[in-house]
């Protein structure tokens, strides 16, 4: 079990999810960490909205596909009454319109349910600090459906290359595949290189673009007009 600083308050979480097994699994996971506490839960959107307003959690974890209303509508109603709540979407839904609407509504993280447990904890902590996190599979949707969420500064690859001349030609190829949501393994298969080499290229790209992870690298590439 990880131990939090005694002077640091716990991250107070509400889970709004209509599948009981998912709620139980999340609670069981969070109980392993001293800095996270599930203060309440809800199995439908309307109950979830009410409990958020009453309990004032730090972070609300919400599924898009609730049984009584859209998770996006839940987000809108919560934030219209308490914009201090940080909201994570945890879902299996990758429908472009739902992704875009959720981000426009103000969610800080869009996470798919196949996420690694350790990564989920890291994302939760980051969101509690006000950071934004997107699953790599969401990035291609942003590229195609943008909707103004990532305003472009420039419009062509030449402009991007001029601003990032330290990237090699191979790194440009890898970055394009990262934007397409490809994993290190998939990049290795496409470019016929080893997975180790693929991972090294991604790490170099992250360092050279001065970002924290592959998702931020992809978003920067979209924003600056590489794709």
Buried (B, 14 or more C-beta within 10 A) or exposed (E): EEEBEEEEEEBBBBBBBBBEEBBEBBBEBBEEBBBBBBBBBBBBBBBBBEBBEEEEBBBBBBBBBBEEBBBBBBBBBBBEEBEEBBBBBBBEBBEBEBBBBBBBBBBBBBBBBEBEEEEBBEBBBBBBEEEBBBBBBBBBBBBEEBBEBBEBEBEEBEBBEEBBEEBEEEBBBBBBBBBBBBBBEBBBEBBEBEBEBBBBBBEBBBEBBEBEEBBBBBBBBBBBBBB
